[in-house]
Amino acid sequence: MASSCRHQQPPLSHPTTTTRWWSEDSVVIITGANKGIGYALVKRFAELGLTVVLTSRDQSRGLQAMDSLKVLGVDHHVRFFQLDISDPISIQSFVSWFRSSFKAFDILVNNAAVCFNAMNENSMEYAETVIKTNYYGSKQFTEAMLPFFRRSSSMSRILNISSRLGTLDKLNNPQMKAILGDKETLSEGRIDMVVNAFLEDVKEGRWKTKGWPEIWTDYSVAKLALNAYSQVLAKRYEGVVSVNCFCPGFTQTAMTDGNGKHSADDAAKMATKIALVPVPVLNTGKFYVGSTSRGICSKL
Protein backbone atom coordinates (compact mmCIF):
# COMPACT_ATOMS: atom_id res chain seq x y z
CA MET A 1 0.00 0.00 0.00
CA ALA A 2 2.14 2.82 -1.24
CA SER A 3 1.53 6.20 0.27
CA SER A 4 1.70 8.12 -3.00
CA CYS A 5 -0.77 7.88 -5.85
CA ARG A 6 -1.59 9.26 -9.25
CA HIS A 7 -4.99 10.89 -9.55
CA GLN A 8 -7.33 9.43 -12.14
CA GLN A 9 -10.92 10.06 -13.15
CA PRO A 10 -13.69 7.93 -11.65
CA PRO A 11 -13.84 4.52 -13.36
CA LEU A 12 -17.44 5.10 -14.45
CA SER A 13 -18.97 8.50 -15.00
CA HIS A 14 -22.49 7.80 -16.30
CA PRO A 15 -24.10 4.40 -16.94
CA THR A 16 -25.00 3.76 -20.57
CA THR A 17 -26.61 0.87 -22.41
CA THR A 18 -23.15 -0.47 -23.24
CA THR A 19 -21.71 -0.25 -19.74
CA ARG A 20 -24.74 -1.12 -17.64
CA TRP A 21 -24.39 -4.78 -16.68
CA TRP A 22 -26.88 -4.80 -13.81
CA SER A 23 -30.69 -4.97 -13.55
CA GLU A 24 -33.39 -5.14 -10.89
CA ASP A 25 -32.38 -8.78 -10.45
CA SER A 26 -28.91 -7.70 -9.31
CA VAL A 27 -28.71 -7.78 -5.50
CA VAL A 28 -26.61 -5.50 -3.30
CA ILE A 29 -26.08 -6.03 0.44
CA ILE A 30 -25.01 -2.99 2.48
CA THR A 31 -24.06 -3.25 6.14
CA GLY A 32 -24.57 -0.40 8.61
CA ALA A 33 -27.06 1.25 6.25
CA ASN A 34 -29.59 3.01 8.45
CA LYS A 35 -27.76 6.36 8.27
CA GLY A 36 -24.77 8.21 6.82
CA ILE A 37 -22.87 6.77 3.89
CA GLY A 38 -24.59 3.40 4.20
CA TYR A 39 -28.04 4.94 3.87
CA ALA A 40 -26.86 7.14 1.00
CA LEU A 41 -25.55 4.02 -0.74
CA VAL A 42 -28.92 2.31 -0.38
CA LYS A 43 -30.63 5.30 -1.98
CA ARG A 44 -28.13 5.47 -4.82
CA PHE A 45 -28.24 1.78 -5.71
CA ALA A 46 -32.04 1.78 -5.49
CA GLU A 47 -32.26 4.84 -7.74
CA LEU A 48 -30.12 2.98 -10.27
CA GLY A 49 -32.59 0.10 -10.25
CA LEU A 50 -30.78 -2.62 -8.31
CA THR A 51 -32.35 -4.65 -5.50
CA VAL A 52 -30.81 -3.56 -2.21
CA VAL A 53 -30.66 -5.29 1.17
CA LEU A 54 -30.42 -2.66 3.90
CA THR A 55 -28.99 -3.93 7.17
CA SER A 56 -28.83 -2.19 10.51
CA ARG A 57 -27.66 -3.26 13.95
CA ASP A 58 -30.68 -1.51 15.48
CA GLN A 59 -34.04 -2.85 14.32
CA SER A 60 -36.01 0.35 14.96
CA ARG A 61 -33.46 2.55 13.19
CA GLY A 62 -33.48 0.22 10.23
CA LEU A 63 -37.26 0.45 10.00
CA GLN A 64 -37.05 4.23 10.27
CA ALA A 65 -34.63 4.21 7.34
CA MET A 66 -37.13 2.14 5.36
CA ASP A 67 -39.84 4.70 6.13
CA SER A 68 -37.57 7.45 4.79
CA LEU A 69 -36.98 5.47 1.60
CA LYS A 70 -40.72 5.07 1.20
CA VAL A 71 -41.11 8.84 1.28
CA LEU A 72 -38.47 9.05 -1.46
CA GLY A 73 -40.32 6.48 -3.54
CA VAL A 74 -37.49 3.92 -3.79
CA ASP A 75 -38.50 1.49 -1.04
CA HIS A 76 -39.85 -1.03 -3.57
CA HIS A 77 -36.23 -1.76 -4.49
CA VAL A 78 -35.15 -2.30 -0.87
CA ARG A 79 -35.45 -5.11 1.68
CA PHE A 80 -34.50 -4.78 5.34
CA PHE A 81 -33.04 -7.27 7.80
CA GLN A 82 -31.48 -6.60 11.20
CA LEU A 83 -27.78 -7.44 11.35
CA ASP A 84 -25.06 -6.93 13.94
CA ILE A 85 -21.83 -7.96 12.22
CA SER A 86 -20.04 -8.26 15.58
CA ASP A 87 -22.47 -11.02 16.67
CA PRO A 88 -22.03 -14.48 15.07
CA ILE A 89 -25.61 -15.43 15.97
CA SER A 90 -26.91 -12.33 14.17
CA ILE A 91 -24.83 -13.24 11.13
CA GLN A 92 -26.27 -16.77 11.16
CA SER A 93 -29.80 -15.35 11.32
CA PHE A 94 -29.09 -13.12 8.35
CA VAL A 95 -27.66 -16.01 6.34
CA SER A 96 -30.76 -18.11 7.04
CA TRP A 97 -33.06 -15.28 6.00
CA PHE A 98 -31.03 -14.53 2.88
CA ARG A 99 -30.98 -18.16 1.81
CA SER A 100 -34.78 -18.31 2.00
CA SER A 101 -35.26 -14.95 0.25
CA PHE A 102 -32.68 -14.87 -2.56
CA LYS A 103 -30.78 -17.28 -4.77
CA ALA A 104 -27.60 -15.20 -4.92
CA PHE A 105 -26.24 -11.66 -4.73
CA ASP A 106 -23.84 -9.55 -6.76
CA ILE A 107 -22.34 -6.82 -4.57
CA LEU A 108 -21.40 -6.64 -0.90
CA VAL A 109 -20.58 -3.25 0.60
CA ASN A 110 -19.01 -3.61 4.03
CA ASN A 111 -19.85 -0.22 5.50
CA ALA A 112 -20.72 -0.99 9.13
CA ALA A 113 -18.19 0.43 11.59
CA VAL A 114 -17.99 2.01 15.02
CA CYS A 115 -15.82 4.76 16.46
CA PHE A 116 -16.04 5.95 20.06
CA ASN A 117 -13.76 8.96 19.78
CA ALA A 118 -14.79 12.50 18.97
CA MET A 119 -12.81 14.35 16.29
CA ASN A 120 -9.91 15.39 18.55
CA GLU A 121 -9.93 12.44 20.95
CA ASN A 122 -7.92 9.22 20.89
CA SER A 123 -8.97 7.02 23.79
CA MET A 124 -8.35 3.26 23.62
CA GLU A 125 -11.14 2.44 26.07
CA TYR A 126 -13.15 0.60 23.43
CA ALA A 127 -10.30 -0.73 21.31
CA GLU A 128 -11.43 -4.37 21.49
CA THR A 129 -14.97 -3.44 20.43
CA VAL A 130 -13.70 -1.37 17.51
CA ILE A 131 -11.45 -4.21 16.29
CA LYS A 132 -14.18 -6.80 16.84
CA THR A 133 -16.67 -4.83 14.76
CA ASN A 134 -14.70 -2.98 12.11
CA TYR A 135 -12.30 -5.78 11.24
CA TYR A 136 -13.46 -9.14 12.55
CA GLY A 137 -17.14 -8.34 12.06
CA SER A 138 -16.70 -7.38 8.40
CA LYS A 139 -14.43 -10.37 7.86
CA GLN A 140 -16.81 -12.87 9.46
CA PHE A 141 -19.81 -11.53 7.59
CA THR A 142 -17.94 -11.58 4.28
CA GLU A 143 -16.87 -15.18 4.77
CA ALA A 144 -20.40 -16.20 5.75
CA MET A 145 -21.76 -14.68 2.53
CA LEU A 146 -19.08 -15.85 0.09
CA PRO A 147 -21.02 -19.01 -0.89
CA PHE A 148 -23.93 -16.86 -2.08
CA PHE A 149 -22.05 -14.69 -4.56
CA ARG A 150 -23.46 -15.01 -8.04
CA ARG A 151 -21.19 -16.75 -10.53
CA SER A 152 -21.58 -14.76 -13.73
CA SER A 153 -19.66 -13.08 -16.53
CA SER A 154 -20.27 -9.68 -14.90
CA MET A 155 -18.35 -10.88 -11.82
CA SER A 156 -19.45 -10.31 -8.24
CA ARG A 157 -17.90 -7.49 -6.22
CA ILE A 158 -16.90 -6.63 -2.65
CA LEU A 159 -16.36 -2.99 -1.75
CA ASN A 160 -14.96 -2.37 1.72
CA ILE A 161 -15.54 1.17 2.98
CA SER A 162 -12.18 2.03 4.50
CA SER A 163 -9.99 4.98 5.39
CA ARG A 164 -6.62 6.52 4.55
CA LEU A 165 -6.01 6.35 8.30
CA GLY A 166 -5.49 2.63 7.73
CA THR A 167 -2.83 2.80 5.01
CA LEU A 168 0.70 1.54 5.63
CA ASP A 169 2.27 5.00 5.58
CA LYS A 170 0.44 5.72 8.85
CA LEU A 171 2.19 2.78 10.55
CA ASN A 172 5.62 3.48 12.11
CA ASN A 173 6.21 0.06 13.64
CA PRO A 174 8.86 -1.54 11.34
CA GLN A 175 8.04 -5.12 12.29
CA MET A 176 4.28 -4.78 11.83
CA LYS A 177 4.78 -2.77 8.65
CA ALA A 178 6.99 -5.49 7.19
CA ILE A 179 4.38 -8.14 7.96
CA LEU A 180 1.53 -6.26 6.28
CA GLY A 181 3.66 -4.89 3.45
CA ASP A 182 4.85 -8.25 2.12
CA LYS A 183 2.13 -9.18 -0.35
CA GLU A 184 3.72 -12.55 -1.11
CA THR A 185 3.41 -13.82 2.46
CA LEU A 186 0.38 -11.83 3.57
CA SER A 187 -2.29 -14.06 5.10
CA GLU A 188 -5.19 -13.89 7.51
CA GLY A 189 -2.96 -15.40 10.17
CA ARG A 190 -0.33 -12.69 9.75
CA ILE A 191 -2.98 -9.96 9.82
CA ASP A 192 -4.37 -11.40 13.05
CA MET A 193 -0.84 -11.43 14.44
CA VAL A 194 -0.63 -7.67 13.91
CA VAL A 195 -4.08 -7.05 15.39
CA ASN A 196 -3.28 -9.17 18.45
CA ALA A 197 0.01 -7.32 18.95
CA PHE A 198 -1.88 -4.03 18.92
CA LEU A 199 -4.48 -5.19 21.43
CA GLU A 200 -1.71 -6.50 23.68
CA ASP A 201 0.04 -3.12 23.50
CA VAL A 202 -3.24 -1.44 24.45
CA LYS A 203 -3.73 -3.84 27.34
CA GLU A 204 -0.22 -3.18 28.63
CA GLY A 205 -0.54 0.58 28.14
CA ARG A 206 2.34 0.90 25.69
CA TRP A 207 0.48 1.54 22.42
CA LYS A 208 1.60 5.19 22.23
CA THR A 209 5.28 4.22 21.93
CA LYS A 210 4.94 1.29 19.51
CA GLY A 211 4.53 3.16 16.23
CA TRP A 212 0.82 2.60 15.75
CA PRO A 213 -1.18 5.22 13.77
CA GLU A 214 -1.49 8.43 15.74
CA ILE A 215 -5.07 9.47 14.85
CA TRP A 216 -8.06 7.41 15.99
CA THR A 217 -5.58 4.60 16.62
CA ASP A 218 -8.01 1.74 17.25
CA TYR A 219 -10.16 2.71 14.25
CA SER A 220 -7.05 3.09 12.09
CA VAL A 221 -5.63 -0.32 13.04
CA ALA A 222 -8.99 -1.94 12.31
CA LYS A 223 -9.00 -0.36 8.85
CA LEU A 224 -5.35 -1.32 8.38
CA ALA A 225 -6.37 -4.94 9.00
CA LEU A 226 -9.42 -4.66 6.73
CA ASN A 227 -7.30 -3.25 3.90
CA ALA A 228 -4.83 -6.10 4.27
CA TYR A 229 -7.63 -8.68 4.41
CA SER A 230 -9.02 -7.20 1.19
CA GLN A 231 -5.67 -7.89 -0.46
CA VAL A 232 -5.78 -11.52 0.69
CA LEU A 233 -9.31 -11.96 -0.64
CA ALA A 234 -8.53 -10.24 -3.93
CA LYS A 235 -5.66 -12.66 -4.55
CA ARG A 236 -7.63 -15.72 -3.42
CA TYR A 237 -10.69 -15.00 -5.57
CA GLU A 238 -9.06 -13.35 -8.56
CA GLY A 239 -11.22 -13.85 -11.63
CA VAL A 240 -14.24 -14.79 -9.51
CA VAL A 241 -14.91 -11.86 -7.15
CA SER A 242 -13.50 -8.33 -7.41
CA VAL A 243 -12.40 -6.98 -4.02
CA ASN A 244 -11.59 -3.29 -3.54
CA CYS A 245 -11.42 -0.69 -0.77
CA PHE A 246 -12.79 2.83 -0.86
CA CYS A 247 -11.96 5.74 1.41
CA PRO A 248 -14.77 8.30 1.04
CA GLY A 249 -12.58 11.07 2.42
CA PHE A 250 -13.64 13.64 5.01
CA THR A 251 -17.40 13.17 4.80
CA GLN A 252 -20.21 14.91 6.67
CA THR A 253 -21.52 12.10 8.91
CA ALA A 254 -22.19 11.45 12.59
CA MET A 255 -18.69 10.00 12.89
CA THR A 256 -17.18 13.37 11.93
CA ASP A 257 -19.71 15.34 14.00
CA GLY A 258 -21.21 16.64 10.76
CA ASN A 259 -17.94 18.10 9.55
CA GLY A 260 -16.46 17.25 6.18
CA LYS A 261 -15.68 18.39 2.67
CA HIS A 262 -18.61 16.63 1.03
CA SER A 263 -21.91 14.93 1.85
CA ALA A 264 -22.73 11.27 2.35
CA ASP A 265 -24.62 11.41 -0.95
CA ASP A 266 -21.44 12.60 -2.70
CA ALA A 267 -19.50 9.71 -1.17
CA ALA A 268 -22.19 7.24 -2.21
CA LYS A 269 -22.07 8.41 -5.82
CA MET A 270 -18.32 7.83 -5.89
CA ALA A 271 -18.62 4.41 -4.25
CA THR A 272 -21.30 3.19 -6.66
CA LYS A 273 -19.13 4.18 -9.60
CA ILE A 274 -16.46 1.80 -8.32
CA ALA A 275 -18.90 -0.98 -7.48
CA LEU A 276 -20.68 -0.83 -10.85
CA VAL A 277 -17.71 -0.43 -13.18
CA PRO A 278 -18.08 -2.69 -16.26
CA VAL A 279 -16.04 -5.89 -16.46
CA PRO A 280 -13.57 -4.77 -19.17
CA VAL A 281 -12.12 -2.15 -16.81
CA LEU A 282 -12.93 -3.85 -13.49
CA ASN A 283 -10.02 -3.90 -11.04
CA THR A 284 -9.37 -5.96 -7.94
CA GLY A 285 -7.10 -5.39 -4.96
CA LYS A 286 -7.25 -1.60 -5.34
CA PHE A 287 -7.63 1.21 -2.80
CA TYR A 288 -9.67 4.17 -4.02
CA VAL A 289 -9.80 7.57 -2.36
CA GLY A 290 -12.83 9.75 -2.96
CA SER A 291 -12.61 13.44 -3.69
CA THR A 292 -15.35 15.55 -5.20
CA SER A 293 -12.76 18.02 -6.46
CA ARG A 294 -10.11 15.64 -7.81
CA GLY A 295 -12.02 12.59 -8.92
CA ILE A 296 -10.99 9.18 -7.60
CA CYS A 297 -7.39 8.21 -6.97
CA SER A 298 -6.17 4.61 -7.01
CA LYS A 299 -3.55 3.96 -4.34
CA LEU A 300 -2.76 0.26 -4.62
QUIURTA-V244058 format. One record per residue. RES is the residue in one small letter. SS is DSSP state (a for helix, b for strand, c for the rest). PHI is phi in radians with two decimals (* if undefined). NEAR is the number of other C-alpha atoms within 12 Angstrom. Layout:
res=RES ss=SS phi=PHI near=NEAR
res=RES ss=SS phi=PHI near=NEAR
//
This chain:
res=m ss=c phi=* near=30
res=a ss=c phi=-1.15 near=21
res=s ss=c phi=-1.48 near=20
res=s ss=c phi=-1.80 near=16
res=c ss=c phi=-2.69 near=16
res=r ss=b phi=-1.88 near=17
res=h ss=b phi=-1.18 near=19
res=q ss=b phi=-2.45 near=18
res=q ss=c phi=-1.24 near=21
res=p ss=c phi=-0.93 near=30
res=p ss=c phi=-1.16 near=30
res=l ss=c phi=-2.57 near=27
res=s ss=c phi=-1.54 near=20
res=h ss=c phi=-2.42 near=19
res=p ss=c phi=-1.08 near=20
res=t ss=c phi=-2.27 near=14
res=t ss=c phi=-1.12 near=10
res=t ss=c phi=-1.57 near=13
res=t ss=c phi=-1.83 near=21
res=r ss=c phi=-1.35 near=24
res=w ss=c phi=-1.75 near=27
res=w ss=c phi=-1.78 near=32
res=s ss=c phi=-2.61 near=24
res=e ss=c phi=-1.17 near=21
res=d ss=c phi=-1.46 near=22
res=s ss=c phi=-1.36 near=35
res=v ss=b phi=-2.00 near=37
res=v ss=b phi=-2.05 near=49
res=i ss=b phi=-1.93 near=49
res=i ss=b phi=-2.21 near=53
res=t ss=c phi=-1.56 near=49
res=g ss=c phi=1.02 near=43
res=a ss=c phi=-1.95 near=46
res=n ss=c phi=-1.47 near=37
res=k ss=c phi=-2.74 near=36
res=g ss=a phi=1.02 near=33
res=i ss=a phi=-1.10 near=43
res=g ss=a phi=-1.04 near=43
res=y ss=a phi=-1.14 near=42
res=a ss=a phi=-1.09 near=36
res=l ss=a phi=-1.15 near=47
res=v ss=a phi=-1.02 near=51
res=k ss=a phi=-1.01 near=43
res=r ss=a phi=-1.13 near=36
res=f ss=a phi=-1.11 near=41
res=a ss=a phi=-1.14 near=38
res=e ss=a phi=-1.08 near=25
res=l ss=c phi=-1.45 near=30
res=g ss=c phi=1.68 near=26
res=l ss=c phi=-1.50 near=33
res=t ss=b phi=-1.53 near=33
res=v ss=b phi=-2.08 near=43
res=v ss=b phi=-1.81 near=43
res=l ss=b phi=-1.58 near=47
res=t ss=b phi=-2.06 near=44
res=s ss=b phi=-2.61 near=39
res=r ss=c phi=-1.13 near=32
res=d ss=c phi=-1.74 near=24
res=q ss=a phi=-1.02 near=21
res=s ss=a phi=-1.13 near=17
res=r ss=a phi=-1.22 near=23
res=g ss=a phi=-1.14 near=32
res=l ss=a phi=-1.20 near=26
res=q ss=a phi=-1.11 near=22
res=a ss=a phi=-1.10 near=34
res=m ss=a phi=-1.11 near=35
res=d ss=a phi=-1.08 near=20
res=s ss=a phi=-1.12 near=21
res=l ss=a phi=-1.19 near=32
res=k ss=a phi=-1.14 near=18
res=v ss=a phi=-1.07 near=13
res=l ss=a phi=-1.39 near=18
res=g ss=c phi=1.42 near=15
res=v ss=c phi=-2.07 near=25
res=d ss=a phi=-1.14 near=29
res=h ss=a phi=-1.19 near=23
res=h ss=a phi=-1.67 near=30
res=v ss=b phi=-2.14 near=41
res=r ss=b phi=-2.06 near=33
res=f ss=b phi=-2.09 near=39
res=f ss=b phi=-2.59 near=35
res=q ss=b phi=-1.18 near=34
res=l ss=c phi=-2.65 near=39
res=d ss=c phi=-1.97 near=34
res=i ss=c phi=-1.19 near=42
res=s ss=c phi=-1.49 near=31
res=d ss=c phi=-2.02 near=22
res=p ss=a phi=-1.00 near=23
res=i ss=a phi=-1.17 near=18
res=s ss=a phi=-1.12 near=25
res=i ss=a phi=-1.10 near=30
res=q ss=a phi=-1.07 near=23
res=s ss=a phi=-1.11 near=21
res=f ss=a phi=-1.12 near=32
res=v ss=a phi=-1.01 near=31
res=s ss=a phi=-1.09 near=19
res=w ss=a phi=-1.10 near=20
res=f ss=a phi=-1.09 near=30
res=r ss=a phi=-1.04 near=18
res=s ss=a phi=-1.48 near=12
res=s ss=a phi=-1.88 near=17
res=f ss=c phi=-2.38 near=24
res=k ss=c phi=-1.52 near=20
res=a ss=c phi=-2.89 near=26
res=f ss=b phi=-2.45 near=38
res=d ss=c phi=-1.97 near=41
res=i ss=b phi=-2.39 near=44
res=l ss=b phi=-2.03 near=49
res=v ss=b phi=-1.95 near=48
res=n ss=b phi=-1.47 near=48
res=n ss=c phi=-1.90 near=49
res=a ss=c phi=-1.02 near=44
res=a ss=c phi=-2.85 near=42
res=v ss=c phi=-2.19 near=34
res=c ss=c phi=-2.62 near=35
res=f ss=c phi=-1.82 near=26
res=n ss=c phi=-1.82 near=24
res=a ss=c phi=-1.28 near=18
res=m ss=c phi=-0.92 near=19
res=n ss=c phi=-1.88 near=14
res=e ss=c phi=-1.90 near=17
res=n ss=c phi=-2.70 near=22
res=s ss=c phi=-1.40 near=24
res=m ss=c phi=-1.82 near=32
res=e ss=c phi=-1.01 near=21
res=y ss=c phi=-1.98 near=23
res=a ss=a phi=-0.99 near=34
res=e ss=a phi=-1.09 near=31
res=t ss=a phi=-1.13 near=24
res=v ss=a phi=-1.10 near=34
res=i ss=a phi=-1.12 near=38
res=k ss=a phi=-1.06 near=35
res=t ss=a phi=-1.49 near=36
res=n ss=a phi=-1.24 near=43
res=y ss=a phi=-1.82 near=43
res=y ss=a phi=-1.11 near=34
res=g ss=a phi=-1.09 near=37
res=s ss=a phi=-1.09 near=44
res=k ss=a phi=-1.13 near=40
res=q ss=a phi=-1.15 near=28
res=f ss=a phi=-1.20 near=40
res=t ss=a phi=-1.01 near=40
res=e ss=a phi=-1.16 near=24
res=a ss=a phi=-1.19 near=25
res=m ss=a phi=-1.67 near=35
res=l ss=a phi=-0.91 near=28
res=p ss=a phi=-1.12 near=20
res=f ss=a phi=-1.75 near=29
res=f ss=b phi=-1.13 near=32
res=r ss=c phi=-1.26 near=26
res=r ss=c phi=-1.63 near=22
res=s ss=c phi=-2.66 near=18
res=s ss=c phi=-1.20 near=18
res=s ss=c phi=-1.39 near=29
res=m ss=c phi=1.15 near=32
res=s ss=b phi=-1.32 near=43
res=r ss=b phi=-2.40 near=48
res=i ss=b phi=-2.08 near=50
res=l ss=b phi=-2.15 near=49
res=n ss=b phi=-1.66 near=52
res=i ss=b phi=-1.29 near=47
res=s ss=b phi=-2.20 near=42
res=s ss=c phi=-2.74 near=35
res=r ss=a phi=-1.13 near=39
res=l ss=a phi=-1.12 near=32
res=g ss=a phi=-1.86 near=40
res=t ss=c phi=-1.65 near=37
res=l ss=a phi=-1.08 near=37
res=d ss=a phi=-1.20 near=26
res=k ss=a phi=-1.56 near=27
res=l ss=c phi=-1.82 near=36
res=n ss=c phi=-1.94 near=21
res=n ss=c phi=-1.72 near=25
res=p ss=a phi=-0.98 near=17
res=q ss=a phi=-1.16 near=20
res=m ss=a phi=-1.16 near=32
res=k ss=a phi=-1.14 near=33
res=a ss=a phi=-1.16 near=21
res=i ss=a phi=-1.11 near=28
res=l ss=a phi=-1.37 near=39
res=g ss=a phi=-1.48 near=32
res=d ss=c phi=-1.57 near=20
res=k ss=c phi=-1.16 near=25
res=e ss=c phi=-1.24 near=14
res=t ss=c phi=-1.87 near=17
res=l ss=c phi=-1.06 near=29
res=s ss=c phi=-2.63 near=27
res=e ss=a phi=-1.06 near=27
res=g ss=a phi=-1.08 near=17
res=r ss=a phi=-1.27 near=26
res=i ss=a phi=-1.13 near=36
res=d ss=a phi=-1.09 near=28
res=m ss=a phi=-1.08 near=20
res=v ss=a phi=-1.15 near=35
res=v ss=a phi=-1.06 near=40
res=n ss=a phi=-1.13 near=24
res=a ss=a phi=-1.11 near=24
res=f ss=a phi=-1.11 near=38
res=l ss=a phi=-1.11 near=30
res=e ss=a phi=-1.18 near=18
res=d ss=a phi=-1.12 near=23
res=v ss=a phi=-1.14 near=26
res=k ss=a phi=-1.05 near=17
res=e ss=c phi=-1.56 near=14
res=g ss=c phi=1.28 near=16
res=r ss=c phi=-2.04 near=16
res=w ss=a phi=-1.10 near=27
res=k ss=a phi=-1.19 near=24
res=t ss=a phi=-1.84 near=16
res=k ss=c phi=-1.85 near=25
res=g ss=c phi=1.37 near=24
res=w ss=c phi=-1.32 near=37
res=p ss=c phi=-0.90 near=31
res=e ss=c phi=-1.59 near=26
res=i ss=c phi=-1.96 near=26
res=w ss=c phi=0.76 near=35
res=t ss=a phi=-0.98 near=39
res=d ss=a phi=-1.13 near=43
res=y ss=a phi=-1.09 near=44
res=s ss=a phi=-1.15 near=38
res=v ss=a phi=-1.15 near=51
res=a ss=a phi=-1.07 near=45
res=k ss=a phi=-1.24 near=48
res=l ss=a phi=-1.01 near=46
res=a ss=a phi=-1.18 near=50
res=l ss=a phi=-1.13 near=52
res=n ss=a phi=-1.08 near=48
res=a ss=a phi=-1.16 near=47
res=y ss=a phi=-1.06 near=42
res=s ss=a phi=-1.08 near=45
res=q ss=a phi=-1.12 near=37
res=v ss=a phi=-1.09 near=32
res=l ss=a phi=-1.12 near=34
res=a ss=a phi=-1.03 near=32
res=k ss=a phi=-1.24 near=25
res=r ss=a phi=-1.18 near=20
res=y ss=c phi=-1.94 near=23
res=e ss=c phi=-0.99 near=22
res=g ss=c phi=1.54 near=22
res=v ss=c phi=-2.05 near=27
res=v ss=b phi=-2.33 near=37
res=s ss=b phi=-1.51 near=42
res=v ss=b phi=-2.19 near=42
res=n ss=b phi=-2.36 near=45
res=c ss=b phi=-2.00 near=47
res=f ss=b phi=-2.43 near=47
res=c ss=b phi=-1.70 near=38
res=p ss=c phi=-1.28 near=43
res=g ss=c phi=1.42 near=35
res=f ss=c phi=-1.30 near=29
res=t ss=b phi=-1.94 near=30
res=q ss=b phi=-1.33 near=24
res=t ss=c phi=-2.41 near=27
res=a ss=a phi=-1.09 near=24
res=m ss=a phi=-1.14 near=25
res=t ss=a phi=-1.80 near=26
res=d ss=c phi=1.01 near=17
res=g ss=c phi=1.42 near=17
res=n ss=c phi=-1.47 near=17
res=g ss=c phi=2.61 near=21
res=k ss=c phi=-1.64 near=20
res=h ss=b phi=-2.70 near=25
res=s ss=b phi=-1.50 near=28
res=a ss=a phi=-1.09 near=36
res=d ss=a phi=-1.12 near=27
res=d ss=a phi=-1.07 near=31
res=a ss=a phi=-1.09 near=40
res=a ss=a phi=-1.14 near=42
res=k ss=a phi=-1.09 near=38
res=m ss=a phi=-1.16 near=43
res=a ss=a phi=-1.14 near=49
res=t ss=a phi=-1.18 near=46
res=k ss=a phi=-1.06 near=33
res=i ss=a phi=-1.22 near=46
res=a ss=a phi=-1.17 near=48
res=l ss=c phi=-1.86 near=47
res=v ss=c phi=-1.02 near=34
res=p ss=c phi=-1.17 near=29
res=v ss=a phi=-0.95 near=27
res=p ss=a phi=-0.99 near=16
res=v ss=a phi=-2.07 near=18
res=l ss=c phi=-1.30 near=31
res=n ss=c phi=-1.77 near=32
res=t ss=c phi=-2.53 near=36
res=g ss=c phi=1.27 near=35
res=k ss=c phi=-1.86 near=35
res=f ss=b phi=-2.09 near=43
res=y ss=b phi=-1.85 near=44
res=v ss=b phi=-2.01 near=41
res=g ss=b phi=-1.50 near=41
res=s ss=b phi=-2.70 near=31
res=t ss=c phi=-1.20 near=26
res=s ss=c phi=-1.71 near=18
res=r ss=c phi=-2.07 near=16
res=g ss=b phi=1.48 near=27
res=i ss=b phi=-2.06 near=33
res=c ss=b phi=-1.98 near=31
res=s ss=b phi=-1.47 near=32
res=k ss=c phi=-1.92 near=28
res=l ss=c phi=-1.94 near=30
//
